Amino acid sequence: MFKRGILLFFLFSGILSCFCDDIRPFWEIENFDLFLVDVDGNKITADTINTNAIDIVVDIEFEYVSNNSLKSLFVNTAMAADCGEEGQDGLKNPITKITLTCDQDYNDFDAGESLNDIVRYGPQIGFQQFIDSVKDLPAVDFFIFAIIEKPTNIDSLQFNLQIEFESGNQINKNTRTFYWQ
């Protein structure tokens, strides 16, 4: 009985957790870059694009972060033999909104107005599916969305993508200027 008591003490006290490296269970988006790809997934480097739809890749720079809370000596940190993986608990500062805009009037949209109604992420229009799923995922280093409506009234343009977070912080990035014919 005494041996069982000592074993339970070590399991529940967290003392055995020192055998695991410090795992940072969350991740945060630090920055991102945007680049254009064609329907085959090839990066578009030309200034002129002659397709009916384009995809934009959001290349995410992230870092793993911890809880910012102190562990008690008697917290159940060693209950399982698995120490966990970096970023396994999802985004520490979840995304609340993603907005795509254009620097020019874009068909029926004014310059600077949200183009989310002509954006497709997976099978759905807009970014809500991505926002809902990414908060609980381990670190995501990129995502791709499609612009499904070609501009009819302009050819030279630049897109802006803004990501807003629960903390109130936001990150804005622009694509390069290109000609869509």
Contacts in CASP RR format, 6 or more apart in sequence:
PFRMAT RR
TARGET T0000
AUTHOR 0000-0000-0000
METHOD contacts of the structure
MODEL  1
MFKRGILLFFLFSGILSCFCDDIRPFWEIENFDLFLVDVDGNKITADTIN
TNAIDIVVDIEFEYVSNNSLKSLFVNTAMAADCGEEGQDGLKNPITKITL
TCDQDYNDFDAGESLNDIVRYGPQIGFQQFIDSVKDLPAVDFFIFAIIEK
PTNIDSLQFNLQIEFESGNQINKNTRTFYWQ
10 16 0 8 1.000
10 78 0 8 1.000
11 78 0 8 1.000
11 79 0 8 1.000
12 74 0 8 1.000
12 76 0 8 1.000
12 78 0 8 1.000
12 79 0 8 1.000
13 73 0 8 1.000
13 74 0 8 1.000
13 78 0 8 1.000
14 71 0 8 1.000
14 73 0 8 1.000
14 74 0 8 1.000
14 75 0 8 1.000
14 76 0 8 1.000
14 77 0 8 1.000
14 78 0 8 1.000
15 73 0 8 1.000
15 78 0 8 1.000
16 78 0 8 1.000
17 71 0 8 1.000
17 77 0 8 1.000
17 78 0 8 1.000
17 83 0 8 1.000
19 83 0 8 1.000
20 83 0 8 1.000
20 84 0 8 1.000
21 83 0 8 1.000
22 66 0 8 1.000
23 83 0 8 1.000
23 84 0 8 1.000
23 85 0 8 1.000
23 86 0 8 1.000
23 88 0 8 1.000
24 64 0 8 1.000
24 65 0 8 1.000
24 66 0 8 1.000
24 86 0 8 1.000
24 87 0 8 1.000
25 66 0 8 1.000
25 67 0 8 1.000
25 84 0 8 1.000
25 86 0 8 1.000
25 87 0 8 1.000
25 88 0 8 1.000
25 89 0 8 1.000
25 90 0 8 1.000
26 64 0 8 1.000
26 65 0 8 1.000
26 66 0 8 1.000
26 67 0 8 1.000
26 87 0 8 1.000
26 89 0 8 1.000
26 90 0 8 1.000
26 91 0 8 1.000
26 92 0 8 1.000
27 62 0 8 1.000
27 63 0 8 1.000
27 64 0 8 1.000
27 65 0 8 1.000
27 86 0 8 1.000
27 87 0 8 1.000
27 90 0 8 1.000
27 91 0 8 1.000
27 92 0 8 1.000
27 138 0 8 1.000
27 139 0 8 1.000
28 62 0 8 1.000
28 63 0 8 1.000
28 65 0 8 1.000
28 91 0 8 1.000
28 92 0 8 1.000
28 93 0 8 1.000
29 60 0 8 1.000
29 61 0 8 1.000
29 62 0 8 1.000
29 91 0 8 1.000
29 93 0 8 1.000
29 95 0 8 1.000
29 163 0 8 1.000
29 165 0 8 1.000
29 171 0 8 1.000
30 61 0 8 1.000
30 62 0 8 1.000
30 63 0 8 1.000
31 60 0 8 1.000
31 61 0 8 1.000
31 171 0 8 1.000
32 58 0 8 1.000
32 59 0 8 1.000
32 60 0 8 1.000
32 61 0 8 1.000
32 161 0 8 1.000
32 163 0 8 1.000
32 171 0 8 1.000
32 173 0 8 1.000
33 58 0 8 1.000
33 59 0 8 1.000
33 61 0 8 1.000
33 173 0 8 1.000
34 56 0 8 1.000
34 57 0 8 1.000
34 58 0 8 1.000
34 59 0 8 1.000
34 159 0 8 1.000
34 161 0 8 1.000
34 173 0 8 1.000
34 174 0 8 1.000
34 175 0 8 1.000
35 43 0 8 1.000
35 44 0 8 1.000
35 56 0 8 1.000
35 57 0 8 1.000
35 59 0 8 1.000
35 175 0 8 1.000
36 43 0 8 1.000
36 44 0 8 1.000
36 49 0 8 1.000
36 54 0 8 1.000
36 55 0 8 1.000
36 56 0 8 1.000
36 57 0 8 1.000
36 175 0 8 1.000
36 178 0 8 1.000
37 43 0 8 1.000
37 44 0 8 1.000
37 54 0 8 1.000
37 55 0 8 1.000
37 56 0 8 1.000
37 57 0 8 1.000
37 144 0 8 1.000
38 44 0 8 1.000
38 51 0 8 1.000
38 54 0 8 1.000
38 55 0 8 1.000
39 51 0 8 1.000
39 53 0 8 1.000
39 55 0 8 1.000
41 55 0 8 1.000
43 57 0 8 1.000
44 54 0 8 1.000
44 178 0 8 1.000
46 178 0 8 1.000
47 177 0 8 1.000
47 178 0 8 1.000
47 179 0 8 1.000
48 178 0 8 1.000
48 179 0 8 1.000
48 180 0 8 1.000
48 181 0 8 1.000
49 178 0 8 1.000
49 179 0 8 1.000
49 180 0 8 1.000
49 181 0 8 1.000
50 181 0 8 1.000
51 150 0 8 1.000
52 150 0 8 1.000
53 146 0 8 1.000
53 147 0 8 1.000
53 148 0 8 1.000
53 149 0 8 1.000
53 150 0 8 1.000
54 146 0 8 1.000
54 147 0 8 1.000
54 180 0 8 1.000
55 144 0 8 1.000
55 145 0 8 1.000
55 146 0 8 1.000
55 147 0 8 1.000
56 100 0 8 1.000
56 144 0 8 1.000
56 145 0 8 1.000
56 146 0 8 1.000
56 147 0 8 1.000
56 159 0 8 1.000
56 161 0 8 1.000
56 175 0 8 1.000
57 142 0 8 1.000
57 143 0 8 1.000
57 144 0 8 1.000
58 142 0 8 1.000
58 143 0 8 1.000
58 144 0 8 1.000
58 145 0 8 1.000
58 161 0 8 1.000
59 141 0 8 1.000
59 142 0 8 1.000
60 140 0 8 1.000
60 141 0 8 1.000
60 142 0 8 1.000
60 143 0 8 1.000
62 139 0 8 1.000
62 140 0 8 1.000
62 141 0 8 1.000
64 86 0 8 1.000
64 87 0 8 1.000
64 139 0 8 1.000
65 92 0 8 1.000
71 77 0 8 1.000
85 138 0 8 1.000
86 138 0 8 1.000
86 139 0 8 1.000
87 138 0 8 1.000
87 139 0 8 1.000
88 138 0 8 1.000
90 135 0 8 1.000
90 136 0 8 1.000
90 137 0 8 1.000
90 138 0 8 1.000
90 139 0 8 1.000
91 134 0 8 1.000
91 135 0 8 1.000
91 136 0 8 1.000
91 137 0 8 1.000
93 165 0 8 1.000
93 166 0 8 1.000
93 167 0 8 1.000
93 169 0 8 1.000
94 131 0 8 1.000
94 135 0 8 1.000
94 165 0 8 1.000
94 166 0 8 1.000
95 130 0 8 1.000
95 131 0 8 1.000
95 134 0 8 1.000
95 135 0 8 1.000
95 163 0 8 1.000
95 164 0 8 1.000
95 165 0 8 1.000
95 166 0 8 1.000
96 131 0 8 1.000
96 164 0 8 1.000
96 165 0 8 1.000
96 166 0 8 1.000
96 168 0 8 1.000
97 127 0 8 1.000
97 131 0 8 1.000
97 162 0 8 1.000
97 163 0 8 1.000
97 164 0 8 1.000
98 116 0 8 1.000
98 127 0 8 1.000
98 130 0 8 1.000
98 131 0 8 1.000
98 161 0 8 1.000
98 162 0 8 1.000
98 163 0 8 1.000
98 164 0 8 1.000
99 114 0 8 1.000
99 116 0 8 1.000
99 161 0 8 1.000
99 162 0 8 1.000
99 164 0 8 1.000
100 114 0 8 1.000
100 115 0 8 1.000
100 116 0 8 1.000
100 119 0 8 1.000
100 145 0 8 1.000
100 147 0 8 1.000
100 159 0 8 1.000
100 160 0 8 1.000
100 161 0 8 1.000
100 162 0 8 1.000
101 111 0 8 1.000
101 112 0 8 1.000
101 113 0 8 1.000
101 114 0 8 1.000
101 115 0 8 1.000
101 159 0 8 1.000
101 160 0 8 1.000
101 162 0 8 1.000
102 109 0 8 1.000
102 111 0 8 1.000
102 112 0 8 1.000
102 115 0 8 1.000
102 151 0 8 1.000
102 157 0 8 1.000
102 158 0 8 1.000
102 159 0 8 1.000
102 160 0 8 1.000
103 111 0 8 1.000
103 112 0 8 1.000
103 157 0 8 1.000
103 158 0 8 1.000
103 159 0 8 1.000
103 160 0 8 1.000
103 174 0 8 1.000
104 111 0 8 1.000
104 151 0 8 1.000
104 154 0 8 1.000
104 156 0 8 1.000
104 157 0 8 1.000
104 158 0 8 1.000
105 111 0 8 1.000
105 153 0 8 1.000
105 154 0 8 1.000
106 113 0 8 1.000
106 115 0 8 1.000
106 151 0 8 1.000
106 153 0 8 1.000
106 154 0 8 1.000
106 157 0 8 1.000
107 118 0 8 1.000
107 149 0 8 1.000
107 151 0 8 1.000
107 152 0 8 1.000
107 153 0 8 1.000
109 115 0 8 1.000
109 118 0 8 1.000
112 160 0 8 1.000
115 147 0 8 1.000
115 159 0 8 1.000
116 125 0 8 1.000
116 126 0 8 1.000
116 127 0 8 1.000
117 125 0 8 1.000
117 126 0 8 1.000
118 125 0 8 1.000
118 147 0 8 1.000
118 148 0 8 1.000
118 149 0 8 1.000
119 125 0 8 1.000
119 126 0 8 1.000
119 127 0 8 1.000
119 145 0 8 1.000
119 146 0 8 1.000
119 147 0 8 1.000
119 148 0 8 1.000
120 126 0 8 1.000
120 145 0 8 1.000
120 146 0 8 1.000
120 148 0 8 1.000
121 127 0 8 1.000
121 129 0 8 1.000
121 130 0 8 1.000
121 143 0 8 1.000
121 145 0 8 1.000
121 146 0 8 1.000
122 129 0 8 1.000
122 145 0 8 1.000
122 146 0 8 1.000
126 145 0 8 1.000
127 145 0 8 1.000
130 143 0 8 1.000
130 145 0 8 1.000
134 140 0 8 1.000
134 143 0 8 1.000
147 159 0 8 1.000
150 180 0 8 1.000
151 157 0 8 1.000
151 180 0 8 1.000
154 180 0 8 1.000
155 179 0 8 1.000
155 180 0 8 1.000
155 181 0 8 1.000
156 177 0 8 1.000
156 178 0 8 1.000
156 179 0 8 1.000
157 177 0 8 1.000
157 178 0 8 1.000
157 180 0 8 1.000
158 174 0 8 1.000
158 175 0 8 1.000
158 176 0 8 1.000
158 177 0 8 1.000
158 178 0 8 1.000
159 174 0 8 1.000
159 175 0 8 1.000
160 172 0 8 1.000
160 173 0 8 1.000
160 174 0 8 1.000
160 175 0 8 1.000
161 172 0 8 1.000
161 173 0 8 1.000
161 174 0 8 1.000
161 175 0 8 1.000
162 170 0 8 1.000
162 171 0 8 1.000
162 172 0 8 1.000
163 170 0 8 1.000
163 171 0 8 1.000
164 170 0 8 1.000
END
